Amino acid sequence: MAVRWISLLLLCLFRLESSYQDQCVLYWTTLTCDGSKLNLTTFPSLDLCEEYRTLSIINTNLTDLQSGKIVLPQCSRLVSLDLSFNGIRILNTSIVRSNPAIEMLKLVGNKLRSVPKDILAGTLFLEYIDLSRNLIETIEEFSFHQNKYLQYLNVKDNRIYTIYGNAFSGLESLHYLHLSNNFITEFPFRDSGYNFSHLREMSLRNNNISRLSTSTDRYVCESIDLAQNLLQSVDDFALVGFPDTSLRLAHNFISRLETFIFGKSPHNLTALGLPFNLLTEIPTSLLRQLPKLVNLNLGNNRLTRIPKEAFTSNRYLMTITLRNNYIHEVHPMALVGLHRLTALNLRNNKLTTLPAELFDPSVQFLIQLFGNNWTCDCEVYPILEWLQKSQYFVDDIKCGTTLHENTSFLLEFPFEEICSGIEEEHVVTTLTTGLLTTDVIDTEAQFDETDIPNGRQEGVQLTPFMLPLLLLFISSM
């Protein structure tokens, strides 16, 4: 008996990593045949495939495989099949007829012109399929009707311009749906009756969608990405029921957002990204419908002012970016109610000063003011005093105009020499303590793709110990 067990152990060690016909590599129950590393001139023999759980045949140029002439044998334990980057035009139905228990199917980078409905209809336990980087032009009705366990569907980087009604019918367990980088012109979920009760993320980035019109459908979806489309406006009730967490609308042509795009009831959205659009006003009426908002990005638009109580309904708001606009006026009560604010980006606007009443000395947050046309005179002293008290400040404020010819930056302005009525003890002599320069911190990167922080604790206050954590979070977005 001992000899038998030793023999089995030696066999396993030998099979741990061995070459297979000088072409493929067998590692435990995974067989990998990579044409980019090996000279594959013929399709490998799979006589022993009943032992495999994962089979990967990739990066080949085998004519028989491309034309659907290869017949896969029955591999009773096979759960994962990867046939990516083989130039496949036609799939042989033997893939599923012989292996109906497949759970993961990768067909990336081939030349398929349609979704392989016949193949998918035979893989009843499929959970993951990647059809990206093919030549698919349409998704027909009931393409995934038998795949009720499918959780991940990727058809990005194709040539899809038409998605027929009921195309996604039957996807009761879908978590991730990726349709980016296609030619889709209409939002593909109008009046469809889909049951997307588990959907977490939907991406329609970089398509040709020009309008989100009114819908009576209700969805459950955590995050939707509609960036880089042709949207000019978003109508009332266009996104009723979703997204639940994050909405990305960057790089469109949006000049108008209706108040009730999520419906008339307040919505739980926590992250709204609208950079690189054509907005001329902060959408305050829409923001009133978003009481749970945490991150807001309105950078790179055409905003000119921040009105009174612009964010008064957004008590959880932590980060705001308004950079690269044309803002020249800020109401003294613009930031009323923002007791959790941790970062405000006003870079590259048309500001010459800010009202002293804007800042609450008891509230500390990172602020970026670089790239404005600041007037360095006595009236700006209260702002500088707040910056000193707040301890955390980003960017050197360069003077556009100044009363002192030797002063280029606000921090250098000699208030004690020029301005009467300012007590000596209030004069800023140094701001080195807690001062952060732009060489150390730049929070701009966080605002192009808004995401969601974890948690919204009561009474959030920025402290020196929290600052590194905040910066780490910002840099990871």
NORRA-V939492 format. One record per backbone hydrogen bond with DSSP energy under -1.0 kcal/mol. NH is the residue of the N-H (numbers start at 1). CO is the residue of the C=O. E is the energy in kcal/mol with one decimal. If there is no record, write none. Layout:
nh->NH co->CO e->E
nh->NH co->CO e->E
This chain:
nh->5 co->1 e->-2.1
nh->6 co->2 e->-2.2
nh->7 co->3 e->-2.1
nh->8 co->4 e->-2.2
nh->9 co->5 e->-2.2
nh->10 co->6 e->-2.4
nh->11 co->7 e->-2.0
nh->12 co->8 e->-2.2
nh->13 co->9 e->-2.3
nh->14 co->10 e->-2.1
nh->15 co->11 e->-2.1
nh->16 co->12 e->-1.0
nh->18 co->26 e->-1.6
nh->20 co->24 e->-3.2
nh->23 co->20 e->-1.9
nh->24 co->20 e->-2.5
nh->25 co->32 e->-2.9
nh->26 co->18 e->-2.5
nh->27 co->30 e->-3.0
nh->30 co->27 e->-2.1
nh->31 co->54 e->-2.4
nh->32 co->25 e->-2.7
nh->33 co->56 e->-3.5
nh->35 co->58 e->-2.9
nh->37 co->34 e->-1.5
nh->38 co->34 e->-1.8
nh->40 co->38 e->-1.4
nh->49 co->46 e->-1.6
nh->51 co->48 e->-1.8
nh->52 co->49 e->-1.5
nh->53 co->29 e->-2.7
nh->54 co->29 e->-2.0
nh->55 co->80 e->-2.6
nh->56 co->31 e->-2.8
nh->57 co->82 e->-2.7
nh->58 co->33 e->-2.2
nh->59 co->84 e->-1.5
nh->66 co->62 e->-2.2
nh->67 co->63 e->-1.9
nh->69 co->64 e->-2.5
nh->78 co->75 e->-1.8
nh->79 co->53 e->-2.5
nh->80 co->53 e->-1.9
nh->81 co->104 e->-2.6
nh->82 co->55 e->-2.6
nh->83 co->106 e->-2.9
nh->85 co->108 e->-3.3
nh->89 co->66 e->-2.6
nh->90 co->66 e->-1.7
nh->95 co->92 e->-1.9
nh->97 co->93 e->-2.4
nh->98 co->94 e->-1.9
nh->102 co->99 e->-1.2
nh->103 co->79 e->-2.6
nh->104 co->79 e->-2.3
nh->105 co->128 e->-2.5
nh->106 co->81 e->-2.5
nh->107 co->130 e->-2.9
nh->109 co->132 e->-1.9
nh->111 co->88 e->-2.4
nh->117 co->115 e->-2.3
nh->120 co->116 e->-2.4
nh->121 co->117 e->-2.5
nh->122 co->119 e->-1.0
nh->123 co->120 e->-1.1
nh->126 co->123 e->-1.4
nh->127 co->103 e->-3.0
nh->128 co->103 e->-2.0
nh->129 co->152 e->-2.1
nh->130 co->105 e->-2.0
nh->131 co->154 e->-3.3
nh->133 co->156 e->-1.7
nh->135 co->112 e->-2.2
nh->137 co->113 e->-1.4
nh->139 co->162 e->-1.8
nh->142 co->166 e->-1.8
nh->143 co->140 e->-1.1
nh->145 co->142 e->-1.1
nh->147 co->144 e->-1.9
nh->150 co->147 e->-1.4
nh->151 co->127 e->-2.6
nh->152 co->127 e->-1.9
nh->153 co->176 e->-2.5
nh->154 co->129 e->-1.8
nh->155 co->178 e->-2.7
nh->157 co->180 e->-2.1
nh->159 co->136 e->-2.3
nh->161 co->137 e->-2.4
nh->162 co->137 e->-1.3
nh->164 co->139 e->-2.2
nh->167 co->164 e->-1.6
nh->169 co->166 e->-1.3
nh->171 co->168 e->-1.6
nh->172 co->170 e->-2.0
nh->175 co->151 e->-2.7
nh->176 co->151 e->-2.6
nh->177 co->201 e->-2.3
nh->178 co->153 e->-2.4
nh->179 co->203 e->-3.0
nh->181 co->205 e->-2.6
nh->183 co->160 e->-2.9
nh->200 co->175 e->-2.7
nh->201 co->175 e->-2.2
nh->202 co->223 e->-2.3
nh->203 co->177 e->-2.4
nh->204 co->225 e->-3.3
nh->206 co->227 e->-2.5
nh->208 co->184 e->-2.3
nh->210 co->185 e->-1.1
nh->215 co->237 e->-1.5
nh->223 co->200 e->-1.6
nh->224 co->246 e->-2.3
nh->225 co->202 e->-2.4
nh->226 co->248 e->-3.2
nh->228 co->250 e->-2.7
nh->230 co->209 e->-2.2
nh->234 co->256 e->-1.2
nh->235 co->212 e->-1.7
nh->237 co->260 e->-3.1
nh->238 co->235 e->-1.6
nh->239 co->261 e->-3.1
nh->242 co->239 e->-1.5
nh->244 co->221 e->-4.3
nh->245 co->222 e->-2.5
nh->246 co->222 e->-2.4
nh->247 co->271 e->-2.2
nh->248 co->224 e->-2.3
nh->249 co->273 e->-3.1
nh->251 co->275 e->-1.8
nh->253 co->231 e->-2.6
nh->255 co->232 e->-2.4
nh->258 co->234 e->-2.0
nh->263 co->260 e->-1.4
nh->267 co->289 e->-3.1
nh->270 co->245 e->-2.2
nh->271 co->245 e->-2.0
nh->272 co->295 e->-2.2
nh->273 co->247 e->-2.7
nh->274 co->297 e->-2.8
nh->276 co->299 e->-1.5
nh->278 co->254 e->-2.4
nh->284 co->282 e->-2.7
nh->287 co->283 e->-2.2
nh->288 co->284 e->-1.6
nh->289 co->286 e->-1.6
nh->290 co->287 e->-1.7
nh->293 co->290 e->-1.5
nh->294 co->270 e->-2.8
nh->295 co->270 e->-2.4
nh->296 co->319 e->-2.2
nh->297 co->272 e->-2.2
nh->298 co->321 e->-2.6
nh->300 co->323 e->-2.7
nh->302 co->279 e->-2.7
nh->306 co->329 e->-2.1
nh->309 co->333 e->-1.8
nh->310 co->307 e->-1.1
nh->312 co->309 e->-1.1
nh->314 co->311 e->-2.0
nh->317 co->314 e->-1.7
nh->318 co->294 e->-3.1
nh->319 co->294 e->-1.9
nh->320 co->343 e->-2.3
nh->321 co->296 e->-1.8
nh->322 co->345 e->-3.1
nh->324 co->347 e->-2.3
nh->326 co->303 e->-2.4
nh->328 co->304 e->-2.6
nh->329 co->304 e->-1.1
nh->331 co->306 e->-2.5
nh->334 co->331 e->-2.1
nh->336 co->333 e->-1.1
nh->338 co->335 e->-1.8
nh->339 co->337 e->-1.6
nh->342 co->318 e->-3.2
nh->343 co->318 e->-1.9
nh->344 co->366 e->-2.6
nh->345 co->320 e->-2.4
nh->346 co->368 e->-2.6
nh->348 co->370 e->-2.7
nh->350 co->327 e->-2.1
nh->358 co->355 e->-1.8
nh->359 co->356 e->-1.2
nh->363 co->360 e->-2.3
nh->366 co->342 e->-2.7
nh->368 co->344 e->-2.2
nh->373 co->351 e->-1.4
nh->375 co->352 e->-3.0
nh->376 co->401 e->-3.2
nh->377 co->375 e->-1.1
nh->380 co->377 e->-1.2
nh->381 co->378 e->-1.4
nh->384 co->380 e->-1.7
nh->385 co->381 e->-2.5
nh->386 co->382 e->-2.0
nh->387 co->383 e->-2.4
nh->388 co->384 e->-2.0
nh->389 co->385 e->-2.1
nh->390 co->386 e->-2.9
nh->391 co->387 e->-1.1
nh->394 co->367 e->-1.8
nh->399 co->408 e->-2.9
nh->400 co->374 e->-3.9
nh->401 co->374 e->-1.7
nh->403 co->376 e->-1.7
nh->407 co->404 e->-1.9
nh->410 co->397 e->-3.0
nh->412 co->409 e->-1.6
nh->413 co->410 e->-1.7
nh->415 co->413 e->-1.9
nh->418 co->414 e->-1.8
nh->419 co->415 e->-2.3
nh->426 co->423 e->-1.6
nh->427 co->424 e->-1.3
nh->435 co->432 e->-1.3
nh->436 co->393 e->-1.7
nh->440 co->437 e->-1.4
nh->441 co->437 e->-2.0
nh->447 co->444 e->-1.7
nh->467 co->463 e->-1.6
nh->470 co->466 e->-2.5
nh->471 co->467 e->-2.5
nh->472 co->468 e->-2.3
nh->473 co->469 e->-2.4
nh->474 co->470 e->-2.6
nh->475 co->471 e->-2.5
nh->476 co->472 e->-1.0
nh->477 co->474 e->-1.2
